[in-house]
Amino acid sequence: GAVVSQHPSWVICKSGTSVKIECRSLDFQATTMFWYRQFPKQSLMLMATSNEGSKATYEQGVEKDKFLINHASLTLSTLTVTSAHPEDSSFYICSALNWGANNEKLFFGSGTQLSVL
Amino acid sequence: DAKTTQPTSMDCAEGRAANLPCNHSTISGNEYVYWYRQIHSQGPQYIIHGLKNNETNEMASLIITEDRKSSTLILPHATLRDTAVYYCIVNSGGSNYKLTFGKGTLLTVNP
């Protein structure tokens, strides 16, 4: 099946710094990718929809200036957590839409655990 | 997208069938029922989806009631590696493919 690679798997950073997370579709082109956040023992919460070549669409309550999304190519979307604070510590997951797939069309990355000290 | 209701947790003995229910009484005609699962600290894994007919693949079977207001995911022979949170999601797919995850069911398979 299609593969979505997410990097890094985990990252520890100091409060006030910025962290970039990459999401790559390895064997298909993805015009649409999604970013989720998951706090411990909670469900995934959709943060934004990333569209290649255009601005991301953010869900209500998600700060677009804090969570910068760039989808500059058909195989790469990045999420940058700017001026990270301890409350931003979370598990971030991306997914990519493969319209060419026969059955399953949405493929998830393995997630990035962010810890802000 | 229609809301889904699932039990918070379930237990199953290894080797037995696991039947996970989901209620989606407000589902509309063009919405599919999707099932994903998430093993701890990993990304969600697709299991199966269907519209109105029952579906089966190498992982599981999906039984959808005739009125489509509920469905059941069946893992025919559960193993310890099937311990995970199982999410039932209703979505119309198409151009609005973003999936909204509920709280899911924590399935624990016991030896």
gemmi code that builds the backbone of each chain (N, CA, C; Angstrom):
import gemmi

chains = {
    "A": [
        ("GLY", (0.812, -1.201, 0.000), (0.000, 0.000, 0.000), (0.846, 1.252, 0.000)),
        ("ALA", (0.213, 2.398, -0.139), (0.922, 3.669, -0.154), (1.565, 3.953, 1.200)),
        ("VAL", (2.685, 4.646, 1.148), (3.452, 4.917, 2.363), (3.549, 6.410, 2.612)),
        ("VAL", (3.293, 6.782, 3.849), (3.473, 8.161, 4.283), (4.544, 8.174, 5.362)),
        ("SER", (5.574, 8.951, 5.123), (6.685, 9.028, 6.060), (6.620, 10.329, 6.840)),
        ("GLN", (6.749, 10.237, 8.130), (6.701, 11.430, 8.974), (8.014, 11.520, 9.744)),
        ("HIS", (8.561, 12.735, 9.793), (9.870, 12.909, 10.431), (9.956, 14.232, 11.152)),
        ("PRO", (10.495, 14.313, 12.352), (11.084, 13.190, 13.096), (10.011, 12.382, 13.831)),
        ("SER", (10.399, 11.260, 14.394), (9.468, 10.453, 15.183), (9.230, 11.082, 16.543)),
        ("TRP", (10.264, 11.709, 17.057), (10.107, 12.401, 18.331), (11.091, 13.566, 18.366)),
        ("VAL", (10.733, 14.588, 19.088), (11.596, 15.759, 19.204), (11.368, 16.408, 20.562)),
        ("ILE", (12.485, 16.833, 21.155), (12.453, 17.565, 22.421), (13.039, 18.939, 22.150)),
        ("CYS", (12.340, 19.978, 22.574), (12.862, 21.318, 22.318), (12.626, 22.203, 23.538)),
        ("LYS", (13.339, 23.316, 23.554), (13.184, 24.280, 24.648), (12.009, 25.206, 24.354)),
        ("SER", (11.399, 25.676, 25.395), (10.292, 26.609, 25.252), (10.743, 27.854, 24.496)),
        ("GLY", (9.930, 28.293, 23.544), (10.254, 29.476, 22.765), (10.889, 29.189, 21.423)),
        ("THR", (11.319, 27.978, 21.213), (11.910, 27.621, 19.924), (10.843, 27.106, 18.972)),
        ("SER", (11.220, 26.983, 17.690), (10.293, 26.480, 16.677), (10.698, 25.087, 16.241)),
        ("VAL", (9.737, 24.293, 15.914), (9.975, 22.906, 15.516), (9.248, 22.635, 14.206)),
        ("LYS", (9.951, 21.994, 13.262), (9.340, 21.654, 11.986), (9.167, 20.146, 11.872)),
        ("ILE", (7.980, 19.740, 11.458), (7.670, 18.324, 11.251), (7.360, 18.119, 9.785)),
        ("GLU", (7.942, 17.086, 9.179), (7.740, 16.813, 7.763), (6.831, 15.607, 7.547)),
        ("CYS", (6.025, 15.700, 6.509), (5.140, 14.602, 6.115), (5.325, 14.388, 4.618)),
        ("ARG", (5.785, 13.210, 4.249), (6.058, 12.905, 2.842), (5.252, 11.703, 2.366)),
        ("SER", (4.676, 11.841, 1.172), (4.059, 10.695, 0.527), (5.148, 10.087, -0.355)),
        ("LEU", (5.519, 8.842, -0.066), (6.696, 8.259, -0.698), (6.442, 7.690, -2.093)),
        ("ASP", (5.265, 7.184, -2.348), (5.045, 6.539, -3.644), (3.775, 7.012, -4.325)),
        ("PHE", (3.311, 8.183, -3.958), (2.173, 8.770, -4.653), (2.196, 10.274, -4.441)),
        ("GLN", (1.465, 10.964, -5.281), (1.364, 12.414, -5.153), (0.105, 12.755, -4.367)),
        ("ALA", (0.251, 13.677, -3.450), (-0.856, 14.029, -2.567), (-1.129, 15.532, -2.629)),
        ("THR", (-2.200, 15.907, -3.291), (-2.563, 17.328, -3.322), (-3.161, 17.760, -1.993)),
        ("THR", (-3.643, 16.799, -1.230), (-4.265, 17.115, 0.053), (-3.643, 16.270, 1.157)),
        ("MET", (-3.250, 16.936, 2.215), (-2.757, 16.260, 3.413), (-3.471, 16.861, 4.615)),
        ("PHE", (-3.508, 16.119, 5.691), (-4.181, 16.577, 6.903), (-3.215, 16.479, 8.084)),
        ("TRP", (-3.370, 17.414, 9.009), (-2.566, 17.398, 10.233), (-3.490, 17.236, 11.434)),
        ("TYR", (-3.132, 16.285, 12.307), (-3.887, 16.014, 13.517), (-2.982, 16.194, 14.731)),
        ("ARG", (-3.625, 16.425, 15.872), (-2.909, 16.478, 17.139), (-3.629, 15.553, 18.114)),
        ("GLN", (-2.865, 14.885, 18.952), (-3.462, 13.946, 19.897), (-2.783, 14.088, 21.252)),
        ("PHE", (-3.564, 14.468, 22.253), (-3.063, 14.528, 23.626), (-3.226, 13.159, 24.266)),
        ("PRO", (-2.457, 12.894, 25.346), (-2.504, 11.562, 25.974), (-3.916, 11.138, 26.341)),
        ("LYS", (-4.249, 9.905, 25.981), (-5.533, 9.280, 26.296), (-6.724, 10.009, 25.670)),
        ("GLN", (-6.452, 10.805, 24.644), (-7.534, 11.467, 23.929), (-7.521, 11.045, 22.468)),
        ("SER", (-8.569, 11.432, 21.754), (-8.661, 11.073, 20.343), (-7.871, 12.043, 19.483)),
        ("LEU", (-7.774, 11.727, 18.205), (-7.110, 12.621, 17.269), (-8.003, 13.827, 17.014)),
        ("MET", (-7.388, 14.995, 16.984), (-8.123, 16.214, 16.682), (-7.564, 16.814, 15.399)),
        ("LEU", (-8.424, 17.010, 14.425), (-7.979, 17.588, 13.162), (-7.597, 19.044, 13.373)),
        ("MET", (-6.387, 19.395, 12.926), (-5.918, 20.764, 13.056), (-6.153, 21.556, 11.779)),
        ("ALA", (-5.768, 20.948, 10.659), (-5.831, 21.698, 9.409), (-5.756, 20.774, 8.211)),
        ("THR", (-6.234, 21.294, 7.101), (-6.132, 20.618, 5.807), (-5.099, 21.360, 4.983)),
        ("SER", (-4.120, 20.627, 4.512), (-3.022, 21.208, 3.750), (-3.233, 20.939, 2.264)),
        ("ASN", (-3.293, 21.990, 1.479), (-3.527, 21.859, 0.046), (-2.301, 22.328, -0.736)),
        ("GLU", (-1.837, 21.484, -1.628), (-0.651, 21.821, -2.417), (-0.864, 23.091, -3.214)),
        ("GLY", (0.047, 24.018, -3.071), (0.010, 25.248, -3.849), (-0.948, 26.305, -3.347)),
        ("SER", (-1.605, 26.064, -2.230), (-2.505, 27.084, -1.695), (-2.430, 27.096, -0.172)),
        ("LYS", (-3.136, 28.036, 0.418), (-3.091, 28.156, 1.878), (-3.832, 27.008, 2.542)),
        ("ALA", (-3.342, 26.654, 3.714), (-4.003, 25.602, 4.478), (-5.324, 26.103, 5.040)),
        ("THR", (-6.213, 25.177, 5.274), (-7.499, 25.489, 5.901), (-7.453, 24.986, 7.332)),
        ("TYR", (-7.594, 25.900, 8.279), (-7.468, 25.534, 9.685), (-8.834, 25.282, 10.314)),
        ("GLU", (-8.867, 24.339, 11.235), (-10.094, 24.088, 11.981), (-10.293, 25.190, 13.028)),
        ("GLN", (-11.510, 25.325, 13.443), (-11.838, 26.364, 14.419), (-11.036, 26.176, 15.693)),
        ("GLY", (-10.457, 27.258, 16.169), (-9.697, 27.222, 17.411), (-8.216, 26.933, 17.234)),
        ("VAL", (-7.786, 26.631, 16.039), (-6.367, 26.359, 15.781), (-5.719, 27.636, 15.261)),
        ("GLU", (-4.658, 28.073, 15.924), (-3.998, 29.328, 15.558), (-3.116, 29.140, 14.335)),
        ("LYS", (-3.470, 29.777, 13.241), (-2.714, 29.605, 12.011), (-1.326, 30.233, 12.084)),
        ("ASP", (-1.162, 31.247, 12.908), (0.153, 31.876, 13.030), (1.083, 31.073, 13.930)),
        ("LYS", (0.526, 30.191, 14.714), (1.342, 29.371, 15.601), (1.709, 28.046, 14.919)),
        ("PHE", (0.794, 27.523, 14.167), (1.007, 26.251, 13.476), (1.060, 26.535, 11.974)),
        ("LEU", (2.278, 26.763, 11.485), (2.459, 27.121, 10.081), (2.529, 25.868, 9.223)),
        ("ILE", (1.723, 25.839, 8.187), (1.692, 24.690, 7.294), (2.106, 25.122, 5.905)),
        ("ASN", (3.036, 24.345, 5.341), (3.500, 24.600, 3.986), (3.404, 23.329, 3.170)),
        ("HIS", (2.766, 23.423, 2.017), (2.591, 22.244, 1.160), (3.087, 22.624, -0.230)),
        ("ALA", (4.399, 22.789, -0.329), (4.992, 23.368, -1.531), (5.139, 22.385, -2.681)),
        ("SER", (5.067, 21.087, -2.393), (5.183, 20.103, -3.468), (4.115, 19.035, -3.303)),
        ("LEU", (3.970, 18.201, -4.301), (2.927, 17.170, -4.264), (3.263, 16.000, -3.350)),
        ("THR", (4.454, 16.008, -2.777), (4.827, 14.908, -1.894), (5.284, 15.357, -0.517)),
        ("LEU", (5.179, 16.644, -0.217), (5.694, 17.112, 1.062), (4.826, 18.211, 1.661)),
        ("SER", (4.440, 18.001, 2.906), (3.792, 19.046, 3.686), (4.570, 19.173, 4.988)),
        ("THR", (4.746, 20.393, 5.452), (5.437, 20.599, 6.721), (4.565, 21.367, 7.693)),
        ("LEU", (4.697, 21.020, 8.951), (4.013, 21.714, 10.037), (5.096, 22.296, 10.938)),
        ("THR", (5.080, 23.604, 11.109), (6.035, 24.254, 11.997), (5.295, 24.798, 13.205)),
        ("VAL", (5.701, 24.315, 14.372), (5.152, 24.824, 15.623), (6.060, 25.976, 16.045)),
        ("THR", (5.552, 27.189, 15.971), (6.374, 28.364, 16.259), (6.290, 28.727, 17.737)),
        ("SER", (7.411, 29.187, 18.264), (7.481, 29.594, 19.667), (6.767, 28.571, 20.561)),
        ("ALA", (7.274, 27.369, 20.502), (6.606, 26.274, 21.217), (6.634, 26.475, 22.727)),
        ("HIS", (5.570, 26.050, 23.363), (5.464, 26.093, 24.825), (5.070, 24.714, 25.339)),
        ("PRO", (5.251, 24.471, 26.615), (4.946, 23.128, 27.147), (3.542, 22.624, 26.798)),
        ("GLU", (2.585, 23.525, 26.698), (1.221, 23.075, 26.366), (1.079, 22.601, 24.923)),
        ("ASP", (2.113, 22.849, 24.099), (2.106, 22.347, 22.729), (2.625, 20.912, 22.652)),
        ("SER", (3.122, 20.423, 23.772), (3.602, 19.036, 23.802), (2.439, 18.109, 23.460)),
        ("SER", (2.644, 17.281, 22.451), (1.551, 16.447, 21.969), (2.095, 15.473, 20.925)),
        ("PHE", (1.226, 14.594, 20.470), (1.540, 13.657, 19.385), (0.915, 14.237, 18.128)),
        ("TYR", (1.734, 14.554, 17.127), (1.250, 15.156, 15.889), (1.286, 14.097, 14.780)),
        ("ILE", (0.180, 13.984, 14.058), (0.054, 12.944, 13.029), (-0.403, 13.578, 11.731)),
        ("CYS", (0.207, 13.168, 10.633), (-0.234, 13.647, 9.328), (-0.866, 12.506, 8.546)),
        ("SER", (-1.666, 12.870, 7.573), (-2.201, 11.879, 6.655), (-2.235, 12.481, 5.260)),
        ("ALA", (-2.184, 11.606, 4.266), (-2.166, 12.069, 2.879), (-3.218, 11.326, 2.080)),
        ("LEU", (-3.851, 12.059, 1.185), (-4.954, 11.509, 0.399), (-4.423, 11.040, -0.952)),
        ("ASN", (-4.659, 9.768, -1.248), (-4.232, 9.192, -2.519), (-5.464, 8.830, -3.332)),
        ("TRP", (-5.871, 9.735, -4.217), (-7.084, 9.501, -5.001), (-6.918, 8.338, -5.964)),
        ("GLY", (-5.678, 7.978, -6.259), (-5.435, 6.893, -7.203), (-5.520, 5.507, -6.602)),
        ("ALA", (-5.629, 5.435, -5.281), (-5.684, 4.131, -4.620), (-7.033, 3.470, -4.889)),
        ("ASN", (-7.020, 2.142, -4.951), (-8.232, 1.414, -5.280), (-9.255, 1.414, -4.152)),
        ("ASN", (-8.817, 1.200, -2.943), (-9.762, 1.028, -1.844), (-9.549, 2.103, -0.786)),
        ("GLU", (-8.639, 1.832, 0.084), (-8.271, 2.828, 1.081), (-7.627, 4.028, 0.399)),
        ("LYS", (-8.041, 5.239, 0.788), (-7.502, 6.413, 0.100), (-6.717, 7.332, 1.029)),
        ("LEU", (-6.911, 7.190, 2.329), (-6.244, 8.067, 3.279), (-5.186, 7.269, 4.025)),
        ("PHE", (-3.954, 7.745, 3.961), (-2.827, 7.033, 4.554), (-2.170, 7.906, 5.614)),
        ("PHE", (-1.903, 7.308, 6.758), (-1.384, 8.056, 7.896), (0.111, 7.838, 8.092)),
        ("GLY", (0.764, 8.892, 8.577), (2.143, 8.755, 9.012), (2.182, 8.101, 10.386)),
        ("SER", (3.391, 7.858, 10.859), (3.549, 7.162, 12.144), (3.560, 8.109, 13.330)),
        ("GLY", (3.469, 9.403, 13.065), (3.339, 10.362, 14.156), (4.660, 10.921, 14.647)),
        ("THR", (4.577, 12.105, 15.268), (5.730, 12.772, 15.873), (5.370, 13.166, 17.300)),
        ("GLN", (6.151, 12.680, 18.236), (5.934, 13.056, 19.635), (6.771, 14.291, 19.942)),
        ("LEU", (6.110, 15.389, 20.247), (6.789, 16.645, 20.570), (6.729, 16.887, 22.068)),
        ("SER", (7.900, 17.099, 22.650), (7.975, 17.442, 24.069), (8.673, 18.792, 24.190)),
        ("VAL", (7.987, 19.755, 24.782), (8.547, 21.088, 24.956), (8.881, 21.288, 26.424)),
        ("LEU", (10.153, 21.589, 26.679), (10.596, 21.719, 28.060), (10.480, 23.155, 28.573)),
    ],
    "B": [
        ("ASP", (-20.563, 15.746, 9.087), (-20.554, 14.288, 9.114), (-21.357, 13.791, 10.314)),
        ("ALA", (-21.996, 12.634, 10.131), (-22.803, 12.085, 11.206), (-21.936, 11.703, 12.400)),
        ("LYS", (-22.529, 11.795, 13.589), (-21.816, 11.441, 14.811), (-21.922, 9.936, 15.030)),
        ("THR", (-20.903, 9.356, 15.660), (-20.919, 7.926, 15.972), (-20.811, 7.723, 17.468)),
        ("THR", (-21.368, 6.610, 17.944), (-21.296, 6.243, 19.349), (-20.736, 4.842, 19.465)),
        ("GLN", (-19.684, 4.703, 20.276), (-19.049, 3.409, 20.478), (-18.849, 3.165, 21.968)),
        ("PRO", (-18.834, 1.894, 22.385), (-18.511, 1.633, 23.798), (-17.085, 2.074, 24.076)),
        ("THR", (-16.840, 2.484, 25.287), (-15.520, 2.985, 25.661), (-14.470, 1.891, 25.599)),
        ("SER", (-14.844, 0.696, 26.061), (-13.863, -0.386, 26.087), (-14.557, -1.737, 25.953)),
        ("MET", (-13.787, -2.712, 25.492), (-14.264, -4.087, 25.376), (-13.094, -5.024, 25.608)),
        ("ASP", (-13.419, -6.221, 26.061), (-12.404, -7.252, 26.227), (-12.760, -8.439, 25.350)),
        ("CYS", (-11.733, -9.171, 24.927), (-11.944, -10.335, 24.092), (-10.839, -11.340, 24.400)),
        ("ALA", (-11.193, -12.616, 24.372), (-10.195, -13.652, 24.582), (-9.462, -13.932, 23.276)),
        ("GLU", (-8.183, -14.166, 23.394), (-7.368, -14.485, 22.228), (-7.942, -15.686, 21.479)),
        ("GLY", (-8.016, -15.566, 20.149), (-8.538, -16.650, 19.334), (-10.039, -16.580, 19.099)),
        ("ARG", (-10.729, -15.780, 19.891), (-12.174, -15.646, 19.709), (-12.468, -14.456, 18.794)),
        ("ALA", (-13.704, -14.395, 18.340), (-14.103, -13.272, 17.499), (-14.359, -12.040, 18.359)),
        ("ALA", (-13.909, -10.898, 17.874), (-14.191, -9.621, 18.539), (-15.231, -8.888, 17.700)),
        ("ASN", (-16.327, -8.513, 18.348), (-17.407, -7.802, 17.658), (-17.526, -6.402, 18.248)),
        ("LEU", (-17.181, -5.415, 17.469), (-17.189, -4.034, 17.953), (-18.353, -3.278, 17.327)),
        ("PRO", (-19.292, -2.808, 18.175), (-20.462, -2.121, 17.641), (-20.239, -0.624, 17.472)),
        ("CYS", (-21.052, -0.048, 16.594), (-21.018, 1.400, 16.381), (-22.412, 1.867, 15.984)),
        ("ASN", (-22.885, 2.905, 16.649), (-24.160, 3.510, 16.277), (-23.933, 4.790, 15.499)),
        ("HIS", (-24.637, 4.926, 14.401), (-24.546, 6.151, 13.575), (-25.938, 6.428, 13.042)),
        ("SER", (-26.857, 6.739, 13.956), (-28.266, 6.845, 13.611), (-28.580, 8.025, 12.695)),
        ("THR", (-27.693, 9.011, 12.626), (-27.973, 10.190, 11.779), (-27.231, 10.134, 10.453)),
        ("ILE", (-26.754, 8.971, 10.093), (-26.003, 8.822, 8.846), (-26.880, 9.180, 7.650)),
        ("SER", (-26.300, 9.843, 6.684), (-27.069, 10.193, 5.485), (-26.708, 9.243, 4.344)),
        ("GLY", (-27.486, 9.324, 3.287), (-27.402, 8.334, 2.231), (-26.070, 8.207, 1.516)),
        ("ASN", (-25.316, 9.289, 1.478), (-24.055, 9.240, 0.741), (-22.847, 9.070, 1.646)),
        ("GLU", (-23.079, 8.787, 2.910), (-21.961, 8.663, 3.846), (-21.534, 7.208, 4.025)),
        ("TYR", (-20.233, 7.016, 4.016), (-19.652, 5.705, 4.226), (-19.346, 5.508, 5.714)),
        ("VAL", (-19.218, 4.256, 6.112), (-18.759, 3.909, 7.452), (-17.321, 3.405, 7.322)),
        ("TYR", (-16.409, 4.070, 8.016), (-14.995, 3.690, 8.002), (-14.589, 3.163, 9.372)),
        ("TRP", (-13.676, 2.219, 9.359), (-13.082, 1.748, 10.607), (-11.572, 1.869, 10.514)),
        ("TYR", (-10.995, 2.476, 11.540), (-9.549, 2.575, 11.699), (-9.201, 2.072, 13.090)),
        ("ARG", (-7.961, 1.710, 13.269), (-7.511, 1.385, 14.621), (-6.161, 2.054, 14.871)),
        ("GLN", (-5.877, 2.274, 16.148), (-4.633, 2.921, 16.525), (-3.998, 2.145, 17.672)),
        ("ILE", (-2.859, 1.611, 17.373), (-2.060, 0.972, 18.412), (-1.252, 2.074, 19.083)),
        ("HIS", (-1.017, 1.911, 20.362), (-0.416, 2.963, 21.175), (0.782, 3.633, 20.513)),
        ("SER", (0.702, 4.987, 20.449), (1.807, 5.804, 19.934), (2.152, 5.528, 18.477)),
        ("GLN", (1.166, 5.121, 17.700), (1.361, 4.961, 16.267), (0.266, 5.719, 15.524)),
        ("GLY", (0.436, 5.875, 14.214), (-0.612, 6.488, 13.410), (-1.756, 5.512, 13.198)),
        ("PRO", (-2.945, 6.014, 12.915), (-4.090, 5.131, 12.671), (-3.860, 4.222, 11.465)),
        ("GLN", (-4.460, 3.050, 11.533), (-4.358, 2.061, 10.465), (-5.750, 1.798, 9.918)),
        ("TYR", (-5.898, 1.878, 8.615), (-7.181, 1.596, 7.970), (-7.530, 0.121, 8.122)),
        ("ILE", (-8.802, -0.144, 8.392), (-9.236, -1.537, 8.477), (-10.173, -1.872, 7.315)),
        ("ILE", (-11.275, -1.136, 7.220), (-12.293, -1.481, 6.239), (-13.273, -0.324, 6.131)),
        ("HIS", (-14.045, -0.264, 5.058), (-15.130, 0.691, 4.981), (-16.237, 0.132, 4.104)),
        ("GLY", (-17.441, 0.704, 4.249), (-18.575, 0.245, 3.455), (-19.657, 1.292, 3.395)),
        ("LEU", (-20.568, 1.102, 2.455), (-21.688, 2.039, 2.284), (-22.989, 1.424, 2.777)),
        ("LYS", (-23.400, 0.317, 2.194), (-24.617, -0.359, 2.649), (-24.475, -1.876, 2.678)),
        ("ASN", (-23.641, -2.403, 1.819), (-23.449, -3.856, 1.810), (-22.397, -4.272, 2.820)),
        ("ASN", (-22.494, -5.505, 3.282), (-21.469, -6.033, 4.167), (-20.174, -6.191, 3.381)),
        ("GLU", (-19.079, -5.965, 4.056), (-17.774, -6.036, 3.426), (-16.846, -6.948, 4.213)),
        ("THR", (-15.925, -7.572, 3.505), (-14.930, -8.437, 4.148), (-13.595, -8.252, 3.450)),
        ("ASN", (-12.548, -8.182, 4.233), (-11.203, -8.205, 3.670), (-10.328, -9.095, 4.548)),
        ("GLU", (-9.043, -9.034, 4.326), (-8.144, -9.944, 5.044), (-8.049, -9.611, 6.520)),
        ("MET", (-8.457, -8.429, 6.897), (-8.361, -8.032, 8.304), (-9.648, -8.273, 9.075)),
        ("ALA", (-10.783, -7.951, 8.455), (-12.021, -7.926, 9.220), (-13.236, -8.009, 8.313)),
        ("SER", (-14.401, -8.094, 8.967), (-15.683, -7.996, 8.272), (-16.453, -6.828, 8.842)),
        ("LEU", (-17.229, -6.201, 7.987), (-18.066, -5.077, 8.393), (-19.506, -5.420, 8.079)),
        ("ILE", (-20.331, -5.419, 9.124), (-21.750, -5.706, 8.963), (-22.513, -4.415, 9.203)),
        ("ILE", (-23.258, -3.971, 8.211), (-24.050, -2.745, 8.311), (-25.521, -3.133, 8.304)),
        ("THR", (-26.274, -2.614, 9.271), (-27.696, -2.944, 9.328), (-28.422, -2.379, 8.109)),
        ("GLU", (-29.587, -2.942, 7.847), (-30.316, -2.553, 6.647), (-30.694, -1.073, 6.663)),
        ("ASP", (-31.029, -0.539, 7.846), (-31.361, 0.888, 7.932), (-30.118, 1.766, 8.031)),
        ("ARG", (-28.953, 1.139, 8.085), (-27.649, 1.822, 8.125), (-27.424, 2.647, 9.374)),
        ("LYS", (-28.223, 2.446, 10.388), (-28.055, 3.242, 11.598), (-27.023, 2.656, 12.547)),
        ("SER", (-26.550, 1.480, 12.279), (-25.499, 0.912, 13.113), (-24.691, -0.090, 12.301)),
        ("SER", (-23.521, -0.395, 12.822), (-22.661, -1.365, 12.156), (-21.833, -2.108, 13.195)),
        ("THR", (-21.249, -3.227, 12.769), (-20.394, -4.015, 13.643), (-19.138, -4.414, 12.894)),
        ("LEU", (-18.016, -4.157, 13.518), (-16.741, -4.617, 12.980), (-16.422, -5.954, 13.626)),
        ("ILE", (-16.085, -6.929, 12.833), (-15.780, -8.262, 13.352), (-14.342, -8.636, 13.014)),
        ("LEU", (-13.572, -8.890, 14.067), (-12.242, -9.483, 13.894), (-12.421, -10.963, 14.176)),
        ("PRO", (-12.324, -11.828, 13.188), (-12.760, -13.221, 13.354), (-11.956, -14.029, 14.366)),
        ("HIS", (-10.678, -13.807, 14.446), (-9.831, -14.555, 15.378), (-8.837, -13.565, 16.002)),
        ("ALA", (-9.267, -12.925, 17.073), (-8.451, -11.861, 17.664), (-7.125, -12.395, 18.214)),
        ("THR", (-6.083, -11.619, 18.020), (-4.777, -11.940, 18.596), (-4.364, -10.813, 19.531)),
        ("LEU", (-3.320, -11.039, 20.291), (-2.859, -10.023, 21.243), (-2.481, -8.740, 20.511)),
        ("ARG", (-2.008, -8.876, 19.271), (-1.608, -7.694, 18.506), (-2.786, -6.863, 18.021)),
        ("ASP", (-3.998, -7.374, 18.205), (-5.182, -6.599, 17.843), (-5.606, -5.651, 18.955)),
        ("THR", (-4.936, -5.691, 20.080), (-5.231, -4.739, 21.155), (-4.929, -3.334, 20.662)),
        ("ALA", (-5.958, -2.479, 20.653), (-5.828, -1.145, 20.077), (-7.105, -0.368, 20.344)),
        ("VAL", (-7.096, 0.907, 20.005), (-8.321, 1.708, 20.004), (-8.908, 1.657, 18.599)),
        ("TYR", (-10.178, 1.289, 18.510), (-10.848, 1.148, 17.224), (-11.826, 2.314, 17.036)),
        ("TYR", (-11.678, 2.975, 15.915), (-12.499, 4.143, 15.627), (-13.477, 3.842, 14.484)),
        ("CYS", (-14.729, 4.162, 14.718), (-15.774, 4.084, 13.706), (-16.051, 5.516, 13.247)),
        ("ILE", (-15.950, 5.775, 11.967), (-16.077, 7.141, 11.449), (-17.033, 7.137, 10.275)),
        ("VAL", (-17.899, 8.132, 10.243), (-18.821, 8.283, 9.130), (-18.388, 9.484, 8.305)),
        ("ASN", (-18.263, 9.288, 7.020), (-17.779, 10.363, 6.155), (-18.300, 10.174, 4.748)),
        ("SER", (-18.543, 11.290, 4.104), (-19.064, 11.194, 2.746), (-17.975, 10.975, 1.716)),
        ("GLY", (-16.718, 11.067, 2.154), (-15.635, 10.897, 1.197), (-15.702, 11.990, 0.151)),
        ("GLY", (-15.478, 11.662, -1.050), (-15.534, 12.647, -2.119), (-14.546, 13.761, -1.888)),
        ("SER", (-14.943, 14.982, -2.179), (-14.023, 16.101, -2.028), (-13.839, 16.495, -0.575)),
        ("ASN", (-14.712, 16.017, 0.308), (-14.592, 16.354, 1.734), (-14.147, 15.131, 2.500)),
        ("TYR", (-12.905, 14.751, 2.320), (-12.448, 13.473, 2.839), (-11.905, 13.565, 4.241)),
        ("LYS", (-11.929, 14.721, 4.876), (-11.333, 14.808, 6.191), (-12.153, 14.005, 7.189)),
        ("LEU", (-11.464, 13.178, 7.972), (-12.090, 12.280, 8.920), (-12.086, 12.893, 10.320)),
        ("THR", (-13.218, 12.821, 10.979), (-13.337, 13.300, 12.348), (-13.369, 12.098, 13.278)),
        ("PHE", (-12.352, 11.990, 14.128), (-12.238, 10.845, 15.025), (-12.999, 11.111, 16.325)),
        ("GLY", (-13.791, 10.125, 16.743), (-14.423, 10.174, 18.058), (-13.492, 9.564, 19.084)),
        ("LYS", (-14.075, 9.091, 20.183), (-13.245, 8.545, 21.257), (-12.873, 7.087, 21.033)),
        ("GLY", (-13.616, 6.385, 20.189), (-13.269, 5.012, 19.857), (-13.500, 4.025, 20.985)),
        ("THR", (-13.213, 2.760, 20.681), (-13.328, 1.667, 21.643), (-11.958, 1.070, 21.877)),
        ("LEU", (-11.553, 1.003, 23.129), (-10.305, 0.317, 23.455), (-10.594, -1.168, 23.562)),
        ("LEU", (-10.098, -1.922, 22.596), (-10.240, -3.377, 22.616), (-8.991, -3.971, 23.241)),
        ("THR", (-9.199, -4.748, 24.283), (-8.093, -5.454, 24.913), (-8.283, -6.936, 24.672)),
        ("VAL", (-7.317, -7.545, 24.006), (-7.353, -8.982, 23.760), (-6.513, -9.661, 24.841)),
        ("ASN", (-7.146, -10.540, 25.572), (-6.499, -11.202, 26.696), (-6.047, -12.615, 26.343)),
        ("PRO", (-4.893, -13.011, 26.862), (-4.410, -14.385, 26.566), (-5.270, -15.448, 27.239)),
    ],
}
model = gemmi.Model(1)
for chain_id, residues in chains.items():
    chain = gemmi.Chain(chain_id)
    for i, (resn, *xyz) in enumerate(residues, 1):
        res = gemmi.Residue()
        res.name, res.seqid = resn, gemmi.SeqId(i, " ")
        for name, pos in zip(("N", "CA", "C"), xyz):
            atom = gemmi.Atom()
            atom.name, atom.element = name, gemmi.Element(name[0])
            atom.pos, atom.b_iso = gemmi.Position(*pos), 0.0
            res.add_atom(atom)
        chain.add_residue(res)
    model.add_chain(chain)
structure = gemmi.Structure()
structure.add_model(model)
structure.setup_entities()
